[in-house]
Amino acid sequence: MIALATAMGIGRFAFTPLLPMMLHDGVISLKVASWLASANYIGYLVGAIFCVFVPFSKPTVLIRIGLVSTLLFTLGMAVPWDTFWPFLRFWAGVASALVFVYTSGWCLSQVALRGHSSLAALIYTGPGAGIVLTGLAASLMVAQDWRSGSGWLTFGFLALGLTVLIWPVFSARNTLSSSAKNQANHTTTASEHSSTEVALLAMAYGIAGFGYIITATFLPVIARQVLAGSAWLDMFWPILGVGVILGALFASRMSQVRDLRMMLIACYLIQAVGVAMSQFFPTLLGFALGSLLVGLPFTAITYFAMQEARRIRPHHVASTMGLLTAMYGLGQIVGPPLASYLVSHTATTSAGFALGLNIAAGSLLVGSVMFVMLIRVYPISRKKLK
């Protein structure tokens, strides 16, 4: 939980609550902000591809490297050398992918070996906790009229403290090895799933990356366009984080569902409603409820998809998770430049964001249909479940 709060909640998503401060300080424009966001997501993609093609027998080493890199690249954003910011955001993305993929694989494996698989989803409350923490902190910074550089510095030292706290956990003595018996039990299962099924799962998961990212990157900015002057503008991001935590807790209770793809369909539909809600109900309540609904399925989608990866590729879990994460990264890369293009080619900034969000919501509907197709073409038999 703490590792993901650091790498995702700070390393990736601290940019979102700090973005209005950076725009206010005049250090970047909205167009530059979209490219900084994409640089981070491109780095996330590169890190995920690394996980796919470079097998590594000691995931805890890469987790530690990723955590240290996260705090260093976050601290680096406090230095007013804007020429280097794209590189810092890129490498922060690489680091967050390494931490996410290897922490997920390591933790899911370790809790399963200890007989507590139902607890695995709890690690995905980490990004939500990080989002809430950075969101509330940024809200206080805005109230105190801090500059964005001070915000990056604060979040860098926060990442340092969390890394020191979690460091001893990722050690050899805390890592159990799977037995030959466990490996043998999965042999037949691994040969029963085609590469086509894996590819379709990865494509559907990639759509989720695009579906949420415009909201996750620009939510405070969008709120300022629609609800200018509201005292609650900086609270929608923490509300989204609360939704992430609640969704992960709910997912932890759903591990015994027969077909997790049904849960993925529900998650995509919920998130589609959340993405579109702020546009159909541009009120304080609409933004609050929309933020909550976008957050609820965020890491639940990840958990269910990663469990599917374990089900259909038990011998190649890390590489399959890396493939899914890479597709997710591709989806994320498209979102910010698309939003920037639409904003610059529509009558108003709010109209451009509205069109982008409607496209994103539509993509999530397409993703839900893809999971319906997967269920029909690749049903889970009761025999396989046993």
Secondary structure, 3 states (H helix, E strand, C coil): CHHHHHHHHHCCCCHHHHHHHHHHHCCCCHHHHHHHHHHHHHHHHHHHHHHHHCCCCCHHHHHHHHHHHHHHHHHHCCCCCHHHHHHHHHHHHHHHHHHHHHHHHHHHHHHHHCCCHHHHHHHHHHHHHHHHHHHHHHHHHHHCCCCHHHHHHHHHHHHHHHHHHHHHHCCHHHCCCCCHHHHHHCHHHHHCCCHHHHHHHHHHHHHHHHHHHHHHHHHHHHHHHHCCCCCCHHHHHHHHHHHHHHHHHHHHCCCCCCCHHHHHHHHHHHHHHHHHHHHHCCCHHHHHHHHHHHHCCHHHHHHHHHHHHHHHCCCCHHHHHHHHHHHHHHHHHHHHHHHHHHHHCCCCHHHHHHHHHHHHHHHHHHHHHHHHHHHHHCCCCHHHHC
